[in-house]
Amino acid sequence: MTDVQEKILSRLQQDAANATALETYWQQALPGAPIPSPEQFGIWARQHRGNISAFLSAVDQSVVKFEACGRTMCLDHLIRYVSRTANCFKFGEYERKAA
């Protein structure tokens, strides 16, 4: 196996492990909330590969929103909210608003 193939395989394995960890974090942070598909967690793991903390912060924010909505957010709403919030954290929009 070449170096490039090994790097690709390593990245895929890390993404899969991160996706599993993100799903576990979601289930612990949002008990009773709808759970996205494993594919969605894989997308988030790849999108936030260099900054998983942005995703974790977004899930933490979604807990507040989920509770404020009376724990009635549908899966689509949760996915969109977490995705948008994670991107805000990733690109520093929350830090700029606070400054």
GROMACS elastic network, one bead per residue, 0.5 to 0.9 nm:
[ bonds ]
;  ai    aj funct       b0    kb
    1     4     6  0.82150   500
    1     5     6  0.61253   500
    1     6     6  0.65687   500
    2     5     6  0.51759   500
    2     6     6  0.62252   500
    2     7     6  0.86679   500
    3     6     6  0.50576   500
    3     7     6  0.61501   500
    3     8     6  0.86157   500
    4     7     6  0.51125   500
    4     8     6  0.61906   500
    4     9     6  0.85804   500
    5     8     6  0.51175   500
    5     9     6  0.60923   500
    5    10     6  0.84666   500
    6     9     6  0.50878   500
    6    10     6  0.59701   500
    6    11     6  0.85135   500
    7    10     6  0.50207   500
    7    11     6  0.60807   500
    7    12     6  0.85889   500
    8    11     6  0.51305   500
    8    12     6  0.62104   500
    8    13     6  0.86341   500
    9    12     6  0.51285   500
    9    13     6  0.61727   500
    9    14     6  0.85899   500
   10    13     6  0.51349   500
   10    14     6  0.61286   500
   10    15     6  0.85754   500
   11    14     6  0.50550   500
   11    15     6  0.60709   500
   11    16     6  0.85929   500
   12    15     6  0.50622   500
   12    16     6  0.62005   500
   12    17     6  0.86452   500
   13    16     6  0.51240   500
   13    17     6  0.62226   500
   13    18     6  0.85892   500
   14    17     6  0.50592   500
   14    18     6  0.60403   500
   14    19     6  0.85076   500
   14    45     6  0.89320   500
   15    18     6  0.50174   500
   15    19     6  0.60386   500
   15    20     6  0.86329   500
   15    42     6  0.67898   500
   15    43     6  0.89996   500
   15    45     6  0.57087   500
   15    46     6  0.62125   500
   15    49     6  0.74128   500
   16    19     6  0.50742   500
   16    20     6  0.63248   500
   16    21     6  0.86780   500
   16    41     6  0.88899   500
   16    42     6  0.66319   500
   16    45     6  0.77348   500
   17    20     6  0.52073   500
   17    21     6  0.62567   500
   17    22     6  0.86610   500
   17    45     6  0.87941   500
   18    22     6  0.60234   500
   18    23     6  0.85507   500
   18    41     6  0.83716   500
   18    42     6  0.78457   500
   18    45     6  0.57893   500
   18    46     6  0.86871   500
   18    49     6  0.83576   500
   18    52     6  0.83625   500
   19    22     6  0.50612   500
   19    23     6  0.62049   500
   19    24     6  0.86529   500
   19    38     6  0.73265   500
   19    39     6  0.84902   500
   19    40     6  0.84881   500
   19    43     6  0.80843   500
   19    44     6  0.73561   500
   19    45     6  0.52765   500
   19    46     6  0.84350   500
   20    23     6  0.51567   500
   20    24     6  0.62768   500
   20    25     6  0.86788   500
   20    38     6  0.78497   500
   20    41     6  0.74325   500
   20    42     6  0.81915   500
   20    45     6  0.89904   500
   21    24     6  0.50849   500
   21    25     6  0.61648   500
   21    26     6  0.86114   500
   22    25     6  0.50308   500
   22    26     6  0.61198   500
   22    27     6  0.86666   500
   22    41     6  0.65563   500
   22    42     6  0.88382   500
   22    44     6  0.84049   500
   22    45     6  0.75402   500
   22    52     6  0.86565   500
   22    55     6  0.82062   500
   22    56     6  0.77356   500
   23    26     6  0.50355   500
   23    27     6  0.62433   500
   23    28     6  0.86793   500
   23    35     6  0.80092   500
   23    36     6  0.81867   500
   23    37     6  0.89551   500
   23    38     6  0.75847   500
   23    41     6  0.63894   500
   24    27     6  0.51961   500
   24    28     6  0.62816   500
   24    29     6  0.86019   500
   25    28     6  0.51797   500
   25    29     6  0.59798   500
   25    30     6  0.83080   500
   25    56     6  0.77756   500
   25    59     6  0.83198   500
   26    29     6  0.51673   500
   26    30     6  0.56894   500
   26    31     6  0.79146   500
   26    33     6  0.88200   500
   26    35     6  0.76704   500
   26    56     6  0.84870   500
   26    59     6  0.67628   500
   26    60     6  0.89754   500
   27    30     6  0.53360   500
   27    31     6  0.54711   500
   27    32     6  0.79877   500
   27    33     6  0.78011   500
   27    34     6  0.89371   500
   27    35     6  0.72748   500
   28    31     6  0.58111   500
   29    59     6  0.72744   500
   29    60     6  0.70692   500
   29    63     6  0.68824   500
   30    33     6  0.54546   500
   30    34     6  0.84003   500
   30    35     6  0.87869   500
   30    59     6  0.81461   500
   30    60     6  0.87669   500
   30    62     6  0.83190   500
   30    63     6  0.62472   500
   30    66     6  0.82450   500
   31    34     6  0.85341   500
   32    35     6  0.86647   500
   32    71     6  0.82254   500
   33    66     6  0.82113   500
   33    71     6  0.72773   500
   33    72     6  0.82746   500
   33    73     6  0.78588   500
   33    74     6  0.81766   500
   33    75     6  0.78139   500
   33    78     6  0.86899   500
   34    73     6  0.83889   500
   34    74     6  0.69315   500
   34    75     6  0.53610   500
   34    78     6  0.81642   500
   35    38     6  0.88977   500
   35    75     6  0.69680   500
   36    39     6  0.80104   500
   36    40     6  0.60780   500
   36    41     6  0.71087   500
   36    75     6  0.68189   500
   36    76     6  0.86291   500
   36    78     6  0.87566   500
   36    79     6  0.72618   500
   37    40     6  0.52609   500
   37    41     6  0.67372   500
   37    42     6  0.87961   500
   38    41     6  0.51463   500
   38    42     6  0.62435   500
   38    43     6  0.87611   500
   39    43     6  0.62981   500
   39    44     6  0.87633   500
   40    43     6  0.50243   500
   40    44     6  0.63257   500
   40    45     6  0.85753   500
   40    79     6  0.84855   500
   41    44     6  0.50716   500
   41    45     6  0.60440   500
   41    46     6  0.86500   500
   42    46     6  0.62603   500
   42    47     6  0.85594   500
   43    46     6  0.52612   500
   43    47     6  0.60711   500
   43    48     6  0.85444   500
   44    48     6  0.59179   500
   44    49     6  0.80252   500
   44    52     6  0.86868   500
   44    55     6  0.75692   500
   44    83     6  0.78808   500
   45    48     6  0.54317   500
   45    49     6  0.55826   500
   45    52     6  0.72765   500
   45    55     6  0.85399   500
   46    49     6  0.50257   500
   46    50     6  0.86175   500
   47    50     6  0.82326   500
   47    51     6  0.87035   500
   47    52     6  0.88711   500
   48    51     6  0.50667   500
   48    52     6  0.52586   500
   48    53     6  0.82628   500
   48    54     6  0.71984   500
   48    55     6  0.68782   500
   48    86     6  0.82750   500
   48    87     6  0.85660   500
   48    90     6  0.76754   500
   49    52     6  0.60375   500
   50    53     6  0.88254   500
   51    54     6  0.57027   500
   51    55     6  0.75556   500
   51    90     6  0.68235   500
   52    55     6  0.53161   500
   52    56     6  0.64610   500
   52    57     6  0.87394   500
   52    90     6  0.88168   500
   53    57     6  0.60004   500
   53    58     6  0.84388   500
   53    86     6  0.87116   500
   53    89     6  0.85543   500
   53    90     6  0.84340   500
   54    57     6  0.51704   500
   54    58     6  0.61947   500
   54    59     6  0.87661   500
   54    85     6  0.82247   500
   54    86     6  0.51186   500
   54    87     6  0.73219   500
   54    88     6  0.81490   500
   54    89     6  0.51437   500
   54    90     6  0.53085   500
   54    91     6  0.89544   500
   55    59     6  0.62838   500
   55    60     6  0.86559   500
   55    82     6  0.74910   500
   55    83     6  0.78964   500
   55    85     6  0.79693   500
   55    87     6  0.80543   500
   55    89     6  0.78666   500
   55    90     6  0.80522   500
   56    59     6  0.51243   500
   56    60     6  0.62788   500
   56    61     6  0.87026   500
   56    86     6  0.78566   500
   57    61     6  0.62320   500
   57    62     6  0.85986   500
   57    85     6  0.81917   500
   57    86     6  0.70242   500
   57    89     6  0.74276   500
   58    62     6  0.61093   500
   58    63     6  0.87513   500
   58    81     6  0.82125   500
   58    82     6  0.53659   500
   58    83     6  0.76179   500
   58    84     6  0.82543   500
   58    85     6  0.51617   500
   58    87     6  0.84747   500
   58    88     6  0.86148   500
   58    89     6  0.73658   500
   59    63     6  0.64145   500
   59    82     6  0.61028   500
   59    85     6  0.83555   500
   59    86     6  0.80085   500
   60    63     6  0.53190   500
   60    64     6  0.71125   500
   61    64     6  0.53959   500
   61    65     6  0.65668   500
   61    66     6  0.87070   500
   61    82     6  0.79676   500
   61    85     6  0.77091   500
   62    66     6  0.57783   500
   62    67     6  0.83646   500
   62    78     6  0.72733   500
   62    81     6  0.70563   500
   62    82     6  0.63226   500
   62    85     6  0.82986   500
   63    66     6  0.50482   500
   63    67     6  0.61376   500
   63    68     6  0.84958   500
   63    71     6  0.89612   500
   64    67     6  0.52917   500
   64    68     6  0.60962   500
   64    69     6  0.86495   500
   65    69     6  0.61266   500
   65    70     6  0.87070   500
   65    71     6  0.84117   500
   65    73     6  0.85549   500
   65    81     6  0.88293   500
   66    69     6  0.52002   500
   66    70     6  0.65335   500
   66    72     6  0.69402   500
   66    73     6  0.61203   500
   66    78     6  0.79790   500
   67    70     6  0.51036   500
   67    71     6  0.50614   500
   67    72     6  0.82105   500
   67    73     6  0.89629   500
   68    71     6  0.72308   500
   69    72     6  0.58351   500
   69    73     6  0.65278   500
   70    73     6  0.78913   500
   71    74     6  0.89029   500
   73    76     6  0.81196   500
   73    77     6  0.59820   500
   73    78     6  0.62603   500
   74    77     6  0.53416   500
   74    78     6  0.63085   500
   74    79     6  0.87519   500
   75    78     6  0.51001   500
   75    79     6  0.61198   500
   75    80     6  0.85890   500
   76    79     6  0.52011   500
   76    80     6  0.61772   500
   76    81     6  0.84970   500
   77    80     6  0.52274   500
   77    81     6  0.59574   500
   77    82     6  0.84842   500
   78    81     6  0.50738   500
   78    82     6  0.59669   500
   78    83     6  0.83552   500
   79    82     6  0.52943   500
   79    83     6  0.59794   500
   79    84     6  0.85358   500
   80    83     6  0.51295   500
   80    84     6  0.60859   500
   80    85     6  0.84513   500
   81    84     6  0.52988   500
   81    85     6  0.60166   500
   81    86     6  0.84308   500
   82    85     6  0.50924   500
   82    86     6  0.58529   500
   82    87     6  0.84535   500
   83    86     6  0.52032   500
   83    87     6  0.62362   500
   83    88     6  0.86870   500
   84    87     6  0.52091   500
   84    88     6  0.62797   500
   84    89     6  0.88063   500
   85    89     6  0.63125   500
   85    90     6  0.85080   500
   85    94     6  0.89444   500
   86    89     6  0.51170   500
   86    90     6  0.59501   500
   86    91     6  0.85710   500
   87    91     6  0.59934   500
   87    92     6  0.82723   500
   87    93     6  0.83372   500
   88    91     6  0.53877   500
   88    92     6  0.59536   500
   88    94     6  0.61546   500
   88    95     6  0.89667   500
   89    92     6  0.50811   500
   89    93     6  0.61257   500
   89    94     6  0.59125   500
   89    95     6  0.77648   500
   90    93     6  0.78206   500
   91    94     6  0.83328   500
   91    95     6  0.89780   500
   92    95     6  0.52269   500
   92    96     6  0.63115   500
   92    97     6  0.87624   500
   93    96     6  0.50990   500
   93    97     6  0.61826   500
   93    98     6  0.86420   500
   94    97     6  0.52028   500
   94    98     6  0.62847   500
   94    99     6  0.87792   500
   95    98     6  0.51945   500
   95    99     6  0.63090   500
   96    99     6  0.51790   500
